Amino acid sequence: MFNDKFKLTDMVIQRRKTMTSDILPELGAETKLVGTNDKGEFEFRIGSNYETVAIKPKFKVGEVVAVAQSYETVYNNTSLIRVNLREYMFNKYAGTTPWNNKMYVRPDLMPHQIRIEKVICERLQEISDEDCIKEGILKQPFNDFPEDMYLPYQNCKEEEVKYTPRYAFAELINKIFGKDTWEKNPYRIGYEFTLIK
């Protein structure tokens, strides 16, 4: 599920966003990633007593996942689905919660899918400029700035425009996950994906 407030779903469909991050909760002081186990879980050592915690990624490489959109959004884009499916969607869901809320939609009715290509785990501030661009950070001219700037999302405010992809990504992360998330530097699981449908 991609954040619609910042038009991230649209960017996925436009193939301008090919990675997403899942921020992990704080596990404790002096947490360190030590690797992956045979189940594909990321293992962390917490503190000096060598206690370990394993966290399973939400998705695995090769998995195909539906891109959630509200039924109303899908219904209004007549090029996305067959006429009989549009009628079914309207007759069954118009006026219900999933009509306007993509949290409750059926994956099999979604017109777009992504395939997970790579799963990584790292501290948030370890993200590369290249991966920031994959996260949907936009490089483009902005107002009267003498060079291209990095926008954390479409239609952002001038004070949110940054000189580097990482600063723009920090702005976006703090908007989505809460103030000072970037500064706290939690671990993130990054999912690189390809739009396949």
N, C-alpha and C positions, 0 to 999 in steps of 0.2 A: 504494500500500500504506500503510495507516494503522496506527499503533502500537496494538496490542491491550492492552498492559500498562496504558495509561492510558484504555482503552475508547474510543479515537478512531474506530474502525470503527463501533461502536454509535452514536456521536454523528452520524456521517455518515448512517447509515440512519434515524436519528430526525430528520434535517434540522436538527440543532443545530450542526453544523459544516459550513461552506460555503466554507472556504478552507484551503489547506495550504501549507506553506513547504518549500522545498528550499534548504538552506544551501550556499553556494558555497565551494569551497576558497580559501584565501588566495592571491591572485595576485601579491602583491609589495607593496613599500612604495609609499605614495602612489598607490594604485589609485583610479581615478575612472571612474564610469560616464559614457560620452559619448553613448549613444543606441542605436538599433537599426539594423541594416543591412537591405538589401533581401531578405535570406534570413530575416528575423525573429529574428536572433541579437542578443543584447545585446553591445555593444562596450565594452571597458574600455581606458583608457589607463593604462599602468603607468610611474610615475616621471616624470622630466623629459625623458627621451629620446624621448617620444612613441611608444614601442612600444605596439601595440594587440593585444588578445586578444579573440576573439569566442567567446561561449558560447551554445550552442543550448539553449533550454528543452526539457525532456523532453516537454512536451505543448504543443499549439497551440490557439488559440481554435477552438471548434467540435468538437474531437476528443472522441469518446466512449470512456470508459475503464471497464473492469470494476472493481468494488470487490472486492478479494481477500478471501476467507474460506476457512478450511480446509473440506475436504469434510465432515468430521464436524460442524462448525457448521451448514453448509447442510443436511445430512442430518437433523439433530436438530430443525430448525425445519420441521415438516411443512407449514406454510402457504406456504413459499417456492417449492416446486417440485412438479411432477407426480409421481405415484406411480411411474410407469415410470422416470422420471429418477432418483428416489431409489434404486430397485432397482439401476439401472445403476451409479450412483455407489458404492453399497455393494459390489456384486459385483466391480467393477473396482478400487476404491481402498482398501477397508477393510484395515488392516494395513500399508499402504504409507506412505511419507514424506508425501505430500500429504494423507493422511487427517487428520493433525494439524498440518501446516505449510502455511500459505497461500502460501509462496514458490513452490510447485511446482504450483499449480492451473492448470487451463485456463480462460482468460477466458470462453470461450463457455459454460461450465457455471456461471458465477457469476450469481446472481439479481438483483444490483443493479449499476447503471451510473450514472456521472456524466458530465456534459458540461462541458467547460472553457469558461467564459464570459469570463474575463479573465486575462491574464498580466502581472505587473508585476515590476520589479526595483528594489530599494532596499536601503539599509543596514538591518540588522535593527532597530536602535533608532529608525528612522524610521517604524515601523509605527504606524498610528493606533489609537485606542481601538476604533473601529468594526471595524477589521480584526482586532483581538485577539478580539473577540466572535465574528466569523466563523470564527476559528481554533478555536473551541470553548470559550473561556473562559466559565465559568458565573457569572452574577450571581444570588445567592440569599441568603436569611437563613442565618446560620451560628451555631450554639450561642447564646450570650447576647450576641452583638455587637449594639449598638444600631441598626445600619443594615445594609443588604445588603452583602455582601462579594463578592469575586471569587475563584473557585476555579479553579486551573489545570487540574484534572481531577476527575472524580468520586471520592469517597472519599479525598480528600487529607487530610493531617495538618493539625492546627490551625496549626502554625507555617508552613505553606505557603499559607495563606489570606492574601490581600492586599487593600489598600484601592483599588487601581486595576487596570483591565484589563491595562495594560502590565506592571505588576509581576507579575501572575499569569502572563502570557504568558512573561515572562523566566524564571520558575520552571519552567514547562513546557519551554521550549526547552533550558534547562540540564539537565533530566532526560533529554530525548530525545537531544540532540546532544553532551552532555558538559559537565562543569563549566566555567564561565566563558565559554561560547559567547556569551551575551548581552553580557558585558563586553567581549569581543573585537570585537563589532560587525561581523561579516562581512556581505557582501552576501547577500541572499536573493532567490530567485525565488518569488513568491507566485502560486498558482493558485486563482482563485475558480471555483467550480463549482456546478452544480445537480444534485440527485439526480433522475434521469429514469425510473428503474425500480427 
